[in-house]
């Protein structure tokens, strides 16, 4: 199996339910009589339909971006589901940068033949270039499993861009190269050579590289042995992660990452949050420390404002139809006036892996999730990255969305692109809401 490179972008929506959300106000109001929603689209009572009509009118004050959706001709969802990570890995914040099926979430400006073959990311021909993550990363642990022949010269770029410039000051290159190279495998090219590299001459064997990049320090391990440690206060600490083609053949079967240094937003008193007693939703903390969301429409929002950030959250929904949301860059005090990362395991009748209501990790009204990766009445993990106009989410380790807001700037994210910092909100959706959230952790990004 061979797939072409997939990137962030917009495509027409063919799913009938999804298409109803992005059509004219008349058609949307027709759908709202069946699937009325505030921010989400599960069944609701007649009293709440009125607020749907008001939202439609508000959203139509300016043009909306075309929703992006991979459902109609997307990847093999069963294969994607098989790439979910273990419960423990997800709880620790690990996600797959390479999903084993597509190159969704990556982009490439060169001519090297990066491709997916039999679950592997492979490159062996073309000009010297990088395949880069669409999102930037800082303060993380990265694990890469790779196999290279004896003539291969490749590498993993950190704090990079598609055209990285000077590797001595603009980024870092962790080399994959023969022992004869002055900066052999595990070295930081032009900075520091690796030492004590295990199995250095074992060509064509699968090897594991682990990189911890915290602030200005980089520590590199090969097959469990530390081979390089380097510190530099002057070079950039944030940027894209790139896989290099230089010469030879290299294959990658795993590229996974977890953000470090996240801070808890939950405590027994919900002291980091502002509540609205006049709203119907009720927010409390269980004995185990989880946030319990019950009742009707309402919200709880952070006291602190966040612009660019990475957020880790675990959620549990007891029924397939249940619905909540994680709103961000919200206008403080306004009701659910922000971007929304959907929290819903509701699937279509035809395919249990296809979202019927945007899907957990989807950016509501902008881009549906690629698949339903969570399960009813089981804890599922969302990792949400927000950087400038771009946002991406992973559910149980699989990237399900990646969207860039190309609308005109607007304070109200329903009407345009909001880059200004705002609050994080957790949504109470309707009278049947009975959702749990735990491990709500966040780190602002520089």
C-alpha positions as CSV (number, residue, x, y, z in Angstrom):
1,X,0.0,0.0,0.0
2,X,1.3,3.4,-0.9
3,X,-0.2,6.8,0.0
4,X,0.6,10.3,-1.1
5,X,1.4,13.0,1.4
6,X,-1.5,14.5,3.2
7,X,-1.4,18.0,4.7
8,X,-3.7,20.4,6.5
9,X,-6.3,21.8,4.3
10,X,-10.0,22.1,3.4
11,X,-12.1,19.7,1.3
12,X,-15.8,19.5,0.5
13,X,-18.0,17.6,3.0
14,X,-20.0,14.6,1.6
15,X,-21.2,13.1,4.8
16,X,-25.0,14.0,4.8
17,X,-25.1,14.9,8.5
18,X,-21.9,16.9,8.3
19,X,-23.0,18.6,5.1
20,X,-26.1,19.8,6.9
21,X,-24.0,21.7,9.4
22,X,-22.3,23.7,6.7
23,X,-25.1,24.5,4.3
24,X,-27.4,27.6,4.3
25,X,-29.2,28.9,7.3
26,X,-32.5,27.6,6.0
27,X,-31.2,24.0,5.6
28,X,-29.4,24.3,9.0
29,X,-32.5,25.2,10.7
30,X,-34.3,22.3,9.1
31,X,-31.5,20.0,10.5
32,X,-31.8,21.7,13.9
33,X,-35.3,20.5,14.3
34,X,-33.9,17.0,14.2
35,X,-30.4,17.6,15.6
36,X,-30.5,20.8,17.5
37,X,-27.2,21.9,19.1
38,X,-25.3,24.6,20.8
39,X,-21.8,24.0,19.6
40,X,-22.6,20.3,19.0
41,X,-25.3,18.3,17.3
42,X,-27.0,15.7,19.4
43,X,-30.8,15.6,20.0
44,X,-32.1,18.4,22.2
45,X,-35.4,19.7,23.5
46,X,-37.5,22.4,21.8
47,X,-36.5,25.1,24.2
48,X,-32.9,24.8,23.2
49,X,-33.6,25.0,19.4
50,X,-34.2,28.8,19.8
51,X,-30.5,29.3,20.8
52,X,-29.5,27.3,17.7
53,X,-31.3,29.8,15.5
54,X,-29.6,32.7,17.3
55,X,-26.2,31.0,16.8
56,X,-26.9,30.5,13.1
57,X,-27.7,34.1,12.7
58,X,-24.6,35.1,14.6
59,X,-22.4,32.8,12.5
60,X,-23.8,34.2,9.3
61,X,-22.7,37.7,10.1
62,X,-19.6,36.9,8.1
63,X,-18.5,34.2,5.7
64,X,-17.4,30.9,7.3
65,X,-14.4,28.8,6.2
66,X,-15.3,25.7,4.2
67,X,-15.2,22.7,6.6
68,X,-12.4,20.2,6.0
69,X,-13.3,16.6,6.2
70,X,-11.4,13.4,5.3
71,X,-14.4,11.1,5.6
72,X,-15.6,10.7,2.0
73,X,-12.3,9.4,0.6
74,X,-10.1,9.2,3.7
75,X,-7.7,6.6,4.9
76,X,-8.3,3.1,6.2
77,X,-9.9,3.9,9.5
78,X,-9.5,0.3,10.8
79,X,-5.8,0.5,10.2
80,X,-5.7,3.9,11.9
81,X,-7.6,2.5,14.9
82,X,-4.9,-0.2,15.2
83,X,-2.3,2.5,15.7
84,X,-3.9,3.7,18.9
85,X,-1.5,3.7,21.8
86,X,-1.9,1.9,25.1
87,X,-3.9,3.4,27.9
88,X,-0.7,4.1,29.9
89,X,1.1,5.8,27.0
90,X,-2.0,8.0,26.3
91,X,-2.2,9.0,30.0
92,X,1.4,10.0,29.8
93,X,0.7,12.2,26.8
94,X,2.2,10.2,24.0
95,X,0.9,10.6,20.5
96,X,1.9,9.2,17.1
97,X,3.3,11.8,14.7
98,X,3.3,9.1,12.0
99,X,0.0,7.1,11.9
100,X,1.3,4.2,9.8
101,X,-1.3,4.8,7.1
102,X,-0.9,8.3,5.7
103,X,1.4,11.3,6.1
104,X,-1.4,13.4,7.5
105,X,0.1,16.1,9.7
106,X,3.3,16.4,7.7
107,X,4.4,18.5,4.8
108,X,7.2,18.4,2.3
109,X,8.5,21.0,-0.1
110,X,11.3,19.0,-1.7
111,X,11.4,16.2,-4.3
112,X,12.5,13.2,-2.2
113,X,10.0,10.3,-2.5
114,X,8.7,10.2,1.1
115,X,5.8,7.6,1.1
116,X,4.0,5.0,3.1
117,X,4.6,1.4,2.3
118,X,3.2,-1.5,4.4
119,X,2.9,0.6,7.5
120,X,6.4,2.2,7.1
121,X,7.4,5.7,6.2
122,X,10.0,5.2,3.5
123,X,12.3,7.4,1.4
124,X,15.2,6.3,-0.9
125,X,15.4,8.7,-3.9
126,X,15.3,12.4,-4.8
127,X,16.9,15.6,-3.7
128,X,18.0,16.5,-0.2
129,X,15.0,17.7,1.7
130,X,12.9,17.4,4.9
131,X,9.5,16.0,5.6
132,X,8.3,18.3,8.5
133,X,5.6,18.1,11.0
134,X,2.9,20.7,10.4
135,X,2.9,21.7,14.1
136,X,5.9,23.1,16.0
137,X,7.1,21.4,19.2
138,X,9.1,22.4,22.2
139,X,9.9,20.8,25.5
140,X,9.2,17.1,24.6
141,X,10.4,13.5,24.5
142,X,10.6,12.0,21.0
143,X,11.0,8.3,20.1
144,X,11.9,7.3,16.6
145,X,12.3,3.7,15.4
146,X,14.2,3.5,12.1
147,X,16.1,1.2,9.8
148,X,18.9,2.4,7.5
149,X,21.3,0.7,5.1
150,X,25.0,1.1,5.5
151,X,25.2,4.0,2.9
152,X,22.3,6.0,4.4
153,X,22.8,9.6,5.4
154,X,19.6,10.8,7.0
155,X,18.7,12.6,10.2
156,X,16.1,14.0,12.5
157,X,15.8,17.8,12.7
158,X,14.7,19.6,15.8
159,X,13.5,23.2,16.1
160,X,13.5,23.2,12.4
161,X,11.5,24.6,9.4
162,X,11.1,23.1,5.9
163,X,14.2,25.1,4.9
164,X,16.2,24.9,8.1
165,X,19.2,27.2,7.2
166,X,22.3,27.0,9.3
167,X,22.3,23.8,11.5
168,X,24.9,25.4,13.8
169,X,22.4,28.1,15.0
170,X,19.0,27.9,13.3
171,X,18.1,24.3,14.3
172,X,19.6,20.9,15.3
173,X,20.3,17.9,13.2
174,X,20.5,14.5,15.0
175,X,22.4,12.4,12.5
176,X,21.6,8.9,11.1
177,X,24.9,8.1,9.3
178,X,27.6,5.4,9.1
179,X,30.3,5.1,11.9
180,X,32.8,6.4,9.4
181,X,31.0,9.8,9.2
182,X,32.6,12.5,11.5
183,X,29.1,12.9,13.0
184,X,27.8,9.4,13.1
185,X,24.4,8.2,14.2
186,X,23.2,10.0,17.4
187,X,25.5,13.0,16.9
188,X,24.4,16.6,16.7
189,X,25.9,17.6,13.3
190,X,28.5,20.3,13.5
191,X,27.9,20.6,17.3
192,X,28.8,17.4,19.2
193,X,29.8,13.8,18.1
194,X,28.1,10.8,19.7
195,X,30.1,8.4,21.8
196,X,29.6,4.8,22.9
197,X,27.0,4.1,20.2
198,X,25.8,0.5,20.6
199,X,25.6,-1.8,17.5
200,X,27.2,1.0,15.4
201,X,27.9,-1.4,12.5
202,X,24.6,-3.3,12.6
203,X,23.2,-2.1,9.3
204,X,19.6,-3.0,8.3
205,X,18.6,-3.5,11.9
206,X,15.7,-1.7,13.5
207,X,17.0,0.8,16.0
208,X,15.4,3.1,18.5
209,X,16.4,6.7,19.0
210,X,15.1,8.6,22.0
211,X,15.5,12.4,22.2
212,X,14.6,14.6,25.2
213,X,14.6,18.2,24.3
214,X,13.9,20.4,27.4
215,X,14.5,24.1,27.2
216,X,18.1,24.5,26.0
217,X,19.2,20.9,26.7
218,X,19.2,17.9,24.4
219,X,19.8,14.3,25.5
220,X,20.0,11.5,22.9
221,X,19.9,7.8,23.4
222,X,20.4,5.0,20.9
223,X,18.9,1.6,21.9
224,X,18.7,2.6,25.5
225,X,22.3,4.0,25.7
226,X,23.0,7.7,26.2
227,X,25.3,8.8,23.3
228,X,25.1,12.6,23.3
229,X,24.2,15.4,25.7
230,X,24.3,19.0,24.6
231,X,23.2,22.4,25.9
232,X,22.8,25.7,24.0
233,X,21.0,28.8,25.2
234,X,21.3,30.6,21.9
235,X,19.7,28.2,19.4
236,X,15.9,28.0,19.0
237,X,14.0,25.8,21.4
238,X,10.8,25.5,19.4
239,X,10.1,24.4,15.9
240,X,9.0,21.7,13.6
241,X,10.4,18.1,13.7
242,X,11.8,17.0,10.3
243,X,12.9,13.7,8.8
244,X,15.7,14.2,6.4
245,X,16.5,12.5,3.1
246,X,20.2,13.0,2.1
247,X,21.3,9.7,0.5
248,X,20.6,6.0,0.8
249,X,17.4,4.4,2.1
250,X,15.8,4.9,5.5
251,X,12.5,3.5,6.9
252,X,10.6,4.7,9.9
253,X,8.1,2.5,11.7
254,X,7.4,4.7,14.7
255,X,7.6,8.4,15.3
256,X,5.9,9.3,18.6
257,X,6.2,12.3,21.0
258,X,4.9,13.5,24.3
259,X,5.0,17.1,25.6
260,X,6.8,17.7,28.9
261,X,6.2,20.2,31.7
262,X,2.4,20.4,31.7
263,X,0.6,21.9,34.7
264,X,-2.6,20.6,36.3
265,X,-5.8,22.6,35.9
266,X,-7.8,20.4,38.3
267,X,-7.9,20.4,42.1
268,X,-10.7,19.5,44.5
269,X,-11.9,23.1,44.7
270,X,-11.7,23.8,41.0
271,X,-9.7,26.9,42.0
272,X,-8.3,27.4,38.5
273,X,-11.8,27.8,37.1
274,X,-14.7,30.3,37.1
275,X,-18.2,28.9,37.4
276,X,-21.6,30.4,36.4
277,X,-24.3,29.3,38.9
278,X,-26.9,31.0,36.8
279,X,-26.3,28.5,34.0
280,X,-27.9,25.0,34.0
281,X,-24.7,22.9,33.9
282,X,-23.3,21.7,37.2
283,X,-19.5,21.1,37.7
284,X,-18.1,19.2,40.6
285,X,-15.1,17.0,41.5
286,X,-15.4,13.3,42.1
287,X,-13.6,11.4,44.9
288,X,-11.0,10.3,42.4
289,X,-10.3,13.9,41.3
290,X,-12.2,14.0,38.0
291,X,-14.3,16.9,36.9
292,X,-17.9,15.8,36.6
293,X,-20.1,17.7,34.2
294,X,-23.9,17.3,34.6
295,X,-27.2,18.9,33.7
296,X,-28.1,21.4,31.0
297,X,-26.3,24.0,28.9
298,X,-23.5,25.8,30.6
299,X,-19.7,26.2,31.0
300,X,-16.8,26.4,33.4
301,X,-13.8,28.5,32.2
302,X,-10.3,29.0,33.3
303,X,-9.3,32.1,35.3
304,X,-6.1,32.3,33.2
305,X,-6.0,33.2,29.5
306,X,-4.2,31.0,27.0
307,X,-3.1,31.9,23.4
308,X,-0.8,29.2,22.1
309,X,-0.7,26.0,24.2
310,X,-0.6,22.3,24.4
311,X,-3.4,20.6,26.5
312,X,-3.8,17.1,27.7
313,X,-7.3,15.8,28.7
314,X,-8.9,12.5,29.4
315,X,-12.7,12.2,29.0
316,X,-15.3,9.5,29.6
317,X,-18.9,9.5,28.1
318,X,-21.3,6.8,29.3
319,X,-23.4,6.7,26.1
320,X,-22.6,7.1,22.4
321,X,-24.9,10.1,21.9
322,X,-23.5,12.1,24.9
323,X,-21.7,15.3,24.0
324,X,-19.4,17.9,25.5
325,X,-16.6,20.1,24.3
326,X,-13.3,21.8,25.1
327,X,-13.5,25.4,24.0
328,X,-10.4,27.6,23.7
329,X,-9.4,31.2,22.9
330,X,-12.8,32.1,24.3
331,X,-14.0,35.6,24.9
332,X,-14.0,35.7,28.7
333,X,-17.5,35.7,30.2
334,X,-19.3,35.1,26.9
335,X,-21.2,31.8,26.6
336,X,-19.1,29.3,24.6
337,X,-17.7,32.0,22.4
338,X,-14.5,30.3,21.2
339,X,-13.1,27.6,19.0
340,X,-14.3,24.1,20.0
341,X,-12.5,20.8,20.2
342,X,-15.4,18.4,20.0
343,X,-15.9,15.7,22.7
344,X,-18.2,13.1,21.2
345,X,-18.0,9.4,20.3
346,X,-21.2,9.6,18.3
347,X,-20.8,7.7,15.0
348,X,-22.8,7.2,11.8
349,X,-25.1,4.2,11.5
350,X,-23.3,3.0,8.4
351,X,-19.8,3.0,10.0
352,X,-18.9,3.1,13.7
353,X,-15.6,4.8,12.9
354,X,-17.1,7.7,11.0
355,X,-18.2,10.7,13.1
356,X,-21.8,11.6,13.0
357,X,-21.3,14.8,15.0
358,X,-17.8,16.1,14.2
359,X,-16.1,13.5,16.4
360,X,-13.8,13.8,19.4
361,X,-10.8,15.9,18.5
362,X,-12.5,17.5,15.6
363,X,-12.6,21.3,15.4
364,X,-16.4,21.9,15.5
365,X,-17.9,23.5,12.4
366,X,-14.4,23.7,10.8
367,X,-13.0,20.1,10.4
368,X,-14.5,16.8,11.4
369,X,-12.3,14.2,13.1
370,X,-10.9,11.6,10.7
371,X,-12.4,8.8,12.8
372,X,-14.0,7.9,16.1
373,X,-11.0,6.8,18.2
374,X,-12.7,6.9,21.6
375,X,-15.0,4.3,23.0
376,X,-18.2,4.5,25.1
377,X,-17.8,4.4,28.9
378,X,-14.0,4.2,28.6
379,X,-11.4,6.8,29.3
380,X,-10.0,8.4,26.1
381,X,-7.2,10.9,25.8
382,X,-7.1,14.1,23.8
383,X,-3.9,16.0,23.1
384,X,-4.7,19.5,21.6
385,X,-2.1,21.7,20.1
386,X,-2.9,25.4,19.3
387,X,-0.3,27.6,17.6
388,X,-1.2,30.8,15.9
389,X,-3.9,30.1,13.3
390,X,-3.2,26.3,13.3
391,X,-4.7,23.7,15.6
392,X,-4.4,19.9,15.8
393,X,-5.7,17.1,18.0
394,X,-4.9,13.5,18.7
395,X,-7.3,11.0,20.3
396,X,-5.8,7.9,22.0
397,X,-2.5,8.7,20.2
398,X,-3.9,9.0,16.6
399,X,-4.1,12.4,15.0
400,X,-7.7,13.1,14.1
401,X,-7.6,16.8,13.0
402,X,-5.3,19.4,11.7
403,X,-6.8,22.7,10.6
404,X,-5.5,26.2,9.9
405,X,-7.9,29.2,10.2
406,X,-7.4,31.3,7.1
407,X,-10.3,33.7,7.7
408,X,-9.9,37.4,8.4
409,X,-9.1,38.4,11.9
410,X,-12.0,38.8,14.3
411,X,-12.4,39.0,18.1
412,X,-15.2,36.4,17.8
413,X,-13.8,33.0,16.6
414,X,-17.3,32.1,15.2
415,X,-16.9,34.9,12.7
416,X,-13.2,35.0,12.0
417,X,-9.7,34.1,13.0
418,X,-8.9,34.8,16.6
419,X,-5.2,34.9,17.6
420,X,-5.8,36.7,20.9
421,X,-5.5,34.7,24.1
422,X,-8.7,33.6,25.8
423,X,-10.0,31.2,28.3
424,X,-10.4,27.4,28.2
425,X,-14.0,26.3,28.7
426,X,-15.5,22.9,29.4
427,X,-19.0,22.6,28.0
428,X,-22.2,21.3,29.6
429,X,-24.2,20.5,26.5
430,X,-27.8,19.5,27.4
431,X,-29.9,18.1,30.3
432,X,-28.6,14.6,29.6
433,X,-24.9,15.6,30.0
434,X,-23.0,13.3,32.3
435,X,-19.4,13.6,31.3
436,X,-16.1,13.1,33.2
437,X,-12.8,14.9,32.6
438,X,-9.5,14.1,34.3
439,X,-5.8,14.9,33.6
440,X,-6.7,18.4,32.5
441,X,-3.1,19.7,32.0
442,X,-1.7,22.5,30.0
443,X,1.4,24.4,29.0
444,X,1.5,27.7,27.3
445,X,3.8,27.8,24.2
446,X,6.3,30.5,23.5
